[in-house]
């Protein structure tokens, strides 16, 4: 399937785009107009783009339906200030309600049942229910077009961050299970970033993995090991030594497999790869390598 954005209807292309680029974090933006009237609206075209200075960017796009600007953007032009409130599962339904296209004079804090609390360095209110609130000064607004669906990139510098104590670990880190963030998918769909949805992928950082090109062909061509499995194997800096291999916890299991499939090399290799895969699923990459090398 191919879609040319120049030929497709904007709303149709938008639907494919937001379904493909997902999940997206949500910027629950609190602003205030020059007369002190508050506004609250969520935007999922949002992310962090630097930490020195701390910079976040979100985009109140022009309406696809009627080509108008959001009240959030109008307020930003007037005051150059915004609070970015992060959205967790406990507040997602109220956040969705705040996205309704109420008239400008309507206070979304009241409509959506949120509690406004004073910011310390800027005028717009923070959302008390939000687990993390970022007071921001607007550095720049980049307009990308004048048609419906055009982006308005709002570059914001975080001047003060507030974090609820109840989402922190004992060593004052944000606990992903406690903060329980949500993200936007396509259409009416959201994603909850907690529970089994969270998994770990060790960063290479300063070490250099051996790479796919260094994997033996029989491993690369395995019918058992997936691309993720191979990625884990290729991300080790060095292979286990002969001495380490001989101390493998799986030595007795391997010897039993070799006896069972002494006349069937194909079945033996399949069994060894299944054993290695089970170790990779537990995150024991070096033990998986030992198993694979012991079967050579």
MOKA-V886807 format. One record per residue. N is the residue number from 0. PHI is phi in whole degrees, -180 to 180 (none if undefined). Layout:
n = (N,N)
phi = (PHI,PHI)
This chain:
n = (0,1,2,3,4,5,6,7,8,9,10,11,12,13,14,15,16,17,18,19,20,21,22,23,24,25,26,27,28,29,30,31,32,33,34,35,36,37,38,39,40,41,42,43,44,45,46,47,48,49,50,51,52,53,54,55,56,57,58,59,60,61,62,63,64,65,66,67,68,69,70,71,72,73,74,75,76,77,78,79,80,81,82,83,84,85,86,87,88,89,90,91,92,93,94,95,96,97,98,99,100,101,102,103,104,105,106,107,108,109,110,111,112,113,114,115,116,117,118,119,120,121,122,123,124,125,126,127,128,129,130,131,132,133,134,135,136,137,138,139,140,141,142,143,144,145,146,147,148,149,150,151,152,153,154,155,156,157,158,159,160,161,162,163,164,165,166,167,168,169,170,171,172,173,174,175,176,177,178,179,180,181,182,183,184,185,186,187,188,189,190,191,192,193,194,195,196,197,198,199,200,201,202,203,204,205,206,207,208,209,210,211,212,213,214,215,216,217,218,219,220,221,222,223,224,225,226,227,228,229,230,231,232,233,234,235,236,237,238,239,240,241,242,243,244,245,246,247,248,249,250,251,252,253,254,255,256,257,258,259,260,261,262,263,264,265,266,267,268,269,270,271,272,273,274,275,276,277,278,279,280,281,282,283,284,285,286,287,288,289,290,291,292,293,294,295)
phi = (none,-128,-131,-93,-62,-77,-105,-76,-62,-55,-64,-69,-63,-58,-64,-70,-63,-75,-77,-84,-95,-159,-77,-119,-63,-113,-95,-90,-90,-107,-130,-148,-82,-65,-94,89,-83,-81,-142,-142,-156,-93,-139,-101,-88,-159,-172,-91,-130,177,-125,-144,-75,-71,-125,-122,-133,-135,-132,-80,-69,-66,-58,-69,-73,-132,56,-112,-86,-75,-60,-56,-67,-60,-66,-65,-63,-81,-119,62,-138,-160,-104,-97,-100,-81,-112,-113,-62,-66,-124,-67,-68,-67,-61,-61,-61,-67,-79,-59,-84,-70,-58,-58,-78,-82,-91,-68,-58,-74,-62,-96,76,-95,-102,-80,-128,-67,-81,-99,-116,-134,-84,-58,-74,-93,-96,-57,-72,-75,-70,-138,-126,-118,-77,-132,-100,-81,-84,-164,-120,-108,-86,-105,175,-119,-101,-58,95,-71,-85,-126,-80,-99,-90,-121,-99,-74,-105,-163,-118,-117,-127,-62,-60,-76,-105,-98,-83,-63,-99,64,-102,-75,-88,-61,-73,-74,-72,53,-68,-123,-141,-88,-110,-88,58,-92,-92,-126,-130,-103,-93,-156,62,-71,-71,-95,-143,-109,-128,-58,-76,-64,50,-85,-80,-113,-68,-66,90,-60,-66,-96,-77,-58,-58,-66,-81,-61,-94,-59,-85,-102,-79,-87,-59,-65,-61,-65,-63,-66,-64,-78,-93,-79,-80,-141,-84,-62,-76,-58,-63,-67,-63,-68,-98,-61,-67,-97,-59,-68,-64,-64,-61,-66,-64,-65,-69,-67,-115,-61,-108,-140,-64,-67,-69,-64,-62,-60,-66,-64,-67,-65,-65,-63,-63,-64,-71,-64,-64,-89,85,-93,-69,-66,-67,-63,-63,-61,-61,-65,-77,-66,-87,-68)
